[in-house]
């Protein structure tokens, strides 16, 4: 799955799944723009890891909830690398709690980042990809976007929206040579799940048929596949990676 010469933009790449996606792409020869919103220290750590394995990357700050920021991020990629072949819409936030207790600020924040963020950046980069008649857009969703989760009604809704956005846009852009797919991770061993107690983690592991949480690299490896020519006939798909949980 050689990605030599390909350029990728990965949002939310300062930690967790985004960092692992970045490193997986780098190891296959891609050049990567490492996006972050607030965690500059984390972004610098990701870049340091990229440099340690001899990769080519740079940091681009921006909030995917802002369309103007998305246009600026795209422009920085073009200025740095001259093209953009792969877009990974990974940036996302999670807020756990009863729907009726959530503030409108919380609700809007989830929608603006998780759903509109993917829409904003995809809209910003599509004209470039269309002009080149090639590109792979990979949206990071969630298994809860497939079935919904109690106490994560809005989060589940945003990821469900990402799933349908993926399916519809993939069909729309197929004749333009652009593939659009999504990955729906299950429980992945990242800081997003750090709120779980040891007992809660153990109980959750017992519910997963494979008996363990997934790792960020599991998602990174699939991103590499979907970004490569090995998946050239795959588009409009949502692939769930959950150890058999659902």
KAHUQUI-V868808 format. One record per backbone hydrogen bond with DSSP energy under -1.0 kcal/mol. NH is the residue of the N-H (numbers start at 1). CO is the residue of the C=O. Records with the same first field share a line. If there is no record, write none. Layout:
# KAHUQUI-V868808
NH = CO + CO
This chain:
# KAHUQUI-V868808
3 = 28
6 = 3
8 = 31
9 = 86
10 = 33
11 = 88
13 = 35
19 = 15
20 = 16
21 = 17
22 = 18
23 = 19
24 = 20
25 = 21
26 = 22
27 = 23
29 = 26
30 = 25
31 = 6
32 = 56
33 = 8
34 = 58
35 = 10
36 = 60
40 = 38
43 = 39
44 = 40
45 = 41
46 = 42
47 = 43
48 = 44
49 = 45
50 = 46
51 = 47
52 = 48
53 = 49
54 = 51
55 = 50
58 = 32
60 = 34
62 = 36
66 = 63
70 = 66
71 = 67
72 = 68
73 = 69
74 = 70
75 = 71
76 = 72
77 = 73
78 = 74
79 = 75
80 = 76
81 = 77
82 = 78
85 = 7
86 = 7
87 = 136
88 = 9
89 = 138
90 = 88
97 = 151
101 = 98
102 = 99
107 = 103
108 = 104
109 = 105
110 = 106
111 = 107
112 = 108
113 = 109
114 = 110
115 = 111
116 = 111
119 = 115
120 = 116
121 = 117
122 = 118
123 = 119
124 = 120
125 = 121
126 = 122
129 = 125
130 = 126
131 = 127
132 = 128
133 = 129
134 = 129
135 = 177
136 = 85
137 = 179
138 = 87
139 = 181
140 = 89
141 = 183
143 = 185
145 = 142
146 = 143
147 = 143
148 = 144
152 = 149
156 = 152
157 = 153
158 = 154
159 = 155
160 = 156
161 = 157
162 = 158
163 = 159
164 = 160
165 = 161
166 = 162
167 = 163
168 = 164
169 = 165
170 = 166
171 = 167
172 = 168
173 = 169
176 = 173
177 = 174
178 = 173
179 = 135
181 = 137
182 = 237
183 = 139
184 = 239
186 = 241
189 = 214
190 = 188
193 = 190
194 = 191
196 = 193
201 = 197
202 = 198
203 = 199
204 = 200
205 = 201
206 = 202
210 = 243
211 = 208
214 = 187
218 = 215
220 = 216
221 = 217
222 = 218
223 = 219
224 = 220
225 = 221
226 = 222
227 = 223
231 = 228
232 = 229
234 = 231
236 = 180
239 = 182
241 = 184
245 = 242
